[in-house]
Amino acid sequence: MRGSAPAAENLPLSASPPASVSVEVEVARSGRSRTSQLEVVPGTLVRDVVRRAGEVPEGCAVLVGETPVPLDFPIESAVRLTIVPTFSGG
């Protein structure tokens, strides 16, 4: 006869990804700027954040610090983006 069955292990569950991440957005235009705070779902593209900030993605450069980032870059954690419109209507 066998002994009793071993106790089941209680392993911690993996940490769930955050439901949203905070993105601080600065739109720098002609020596003045405006800053806003957005909450986005992890994986949101920079392009979508630029649109939510009221700018046209294809007419902007986007920086993290001093480093340019592509419009199709997914945002996975809290970040500060600087949006620089590169053209103006006329």
N, C-alpha and C positions, 0 to 999 in steps of 0.2 A: 504494500500500500504506500502511496506517495504522501508526502507532507502537504500541508496547506499551500494554496497558491500564493505567490509573492504579492505583496501589496502593489497596487498600481502607482506609478510615479506621477507626481504632480509637477508638470513642467510649466514654466511661465509661458504665457502666450506671447507671440511676437508683438512688438509695439505697432499699433496701427498708424498709418500715415496720417498727418494732420488733415483735418477737414478743409482748412484754408491756410493760406500763408499771407503775411502782410507784405505789401509792396509800397514803399514810399516813392512817389513820382515827383520829379522836379521838371517842369517844362521851362527851359531857358530860352528866352527870346529877346533880342535887342536890348541887352543890358539889364533886363528885368526878368523875374521868374515867378512862377507860381508853384506851390507845392501841395500835393494831396496825398492821402493815404487810401489805398485800395486793399480789399481782401479778395484773393483769387484762389481757385482750386489748384492744388499742385498739378503741374503739367501744362498750365495755361501758357500760351506762347506770348513772347514779348510783343508781337504784332497786335494781339488782342488787348494788352494793357495800354498800348499806345492809342488804340481806338477809344478805349474807355476814358482815356485822358483828354479826348476831344481832338486828337491830331490824326493826320493822314499818315499811316505807317510808311508808305513809299516815299514820302517827302521828309523823312526824319532820320537823323542818326541817333542811336541809343547807346548810352555808355553805362557801364558799371565801374564806378571810380573813373579812371582814365582809359579804360579798356572798352573799345567798341564791341557790341554784341549783335549777332544776327537777329533778324526779326523772327526767325523760326526757332529761336532758342527757348526751350521749356523752362519755366520758373518752378523750381522744386522746393525752395526755402526762402525765408525772408530776405529781401534785397532792396537796395535803393537804386532806382533807375533815373538817369538824367536824359531827357528827351530834348534834342536840339533840332528844331525845324530847319531844313536846309534850303527851302525856297518859300517865297511868299507870293500871293496873288498880285496881279497888277493891272 
